[in-house]
Amino acid sequence: MSEAVAAPAVELSKQARSRPEDIPLDQIDVSDPSLYESDRHWPFFARLRAEDPVHYQKESPFGPFWSVTRFNDIQYVDKHHEIFSSEPTVLLGDQPEDFTFVNFIQSDPPLHDEQRRAVQDVVAPRNLAELEPLIRERMQSILDGLPVGETFNWVDRVSIELTTQMLATLFDFPFEDRRLLTRWSDVAIATPELTGSEAVTEDQRRAEMADCLAYFTRLWHEREKQEPSFDLISMLIHGESTKDIINKPMEFLGTLLLLIIGGNDTTRNSISGGVVALNQNPAEYDKLRANPALIPNMVSEIIRWQTPLSHMRRTAKVDTELAGKHIRKGDKVVMWYVSGNRDPDVIDRPDEFIIDRPHARHHLSFGFGIHRCMGNRLAEMQLRIVWEEIQKRFAFVELVGEPVRVRSNFVRGYSEVPVRVHPLQ
Ligand code: HEM
């Protein structure tokens, strides 16, 4: 074993320092970002699932909201878009009224369906098959460049690098500037008001979003003079429902950001999460070494276990009832995927990481219904290739310190995963 690296201390709320059973039920507030940063949210959700599965939060920094914590209730909400709207936002925190993005993840039909149709071909099975050799080649060169014998941050060297290269490919974005995509993705939702993150202030977020808009506007004007091609910008330019989107800056910016964030944080944190999960479960790592054919199943288990997006929010369109609770028109309803994925009534031994788990694809991490993740097959393919290429090179990607987790009630991920790689003998 290599020498351990210490993680910085997490600033905990009073709640995160307590045991959930010592807090009155109506005061449990799962919007608290320090619960996720410290990985202490699990027993809070276990208590809600058992005692108050559709839980009303009267007061929180994000206003009042309902928490839906059981698998089947979450699936019900996600599938009933006519009752539970994705407008005006899918984050717990409201967007500022004078700076509201418009895009299809936070739209109901018909706008949702039209805009999703305009870009979904980029991740159609035929194109994924074409992308596969390129992803593999890029992964190989990232892995071959890792510093054997040194401790390094897996998040930066592998997870961010691969997902950013993929995004640059999907947008045909200038390769040398690709880390701008990572930055914009991180900044877009990283304010205290939106997700409890403290990475940037609202003013800084707006300034960087303006840079993002200016950059893509320039790319749009360059590309509209060229023949249609198979990248997301060209598809927006030539899509019937999106060809005028350039004249609606908040819609253009919102759609770009959806595609950037959709394909970035999520896959990134699944790549990092796999390393953490296998190190915490050495017997599963042994199973993988003995049988690499388990990789596709393991990928689904990683995505369930990690749940890279903790929640999606809806807003009730009408008065309705859920698990015996009366929800009023206009109420915020939060689907906690991170909790539903650990629901023992639906998932056997849900807290365990089991790479050959039967029915591993039956999880909530990609959502359900009309908003079900557009990039789910791309994400699975990237993760499969990552692990196939890792197993060809390394006997062990060793976690050598505590992972540093992101402070957010939305993105469930890591900023640092210190590792050492041990090549196959
Ligand atoms: C492990 C990786 C990923 C996870 C966990 C994930 C998760 C999600 C979730 C939870 C939703 C909302 C589902 C709902 O409301 O029912 C979503 C939507 C979406 N995702 Fe992903 N995602 C991942 C990867 C990707 C990738 C690689 C792309 C790139 C194309 C992508 C693009 C999108 C888009 C465009 C939407 C909006 C779909 C709609 O509203 O119709 N995602 N994703």
Boltz pocket constraint, residues with backbone or C-beta under 6 A from the ligand:
constraints:
  - pocket:
      binder: B
      contacts: [[A, 78], [A, 104], [A, 105], [A, 106], [A, 112], [A, 116], [A, 123], [A, 258], [A, 259], [A, 262], [A, 263], [A, 264], [A, 266], [A, 267], [A, 270], [A, 303], [A, 307], [A, 308], [A, 309], [A, 311], [A, 312], [A, 364], [A, 365], [A, 366], [A, 367], [A, 368], [A, 369], [A, 370], [A, 371], [A, 372], [A, 373], [A, 374], [A, 375], [A, 376], [A, 378], [A, 379]]
      max_distance: 6.0
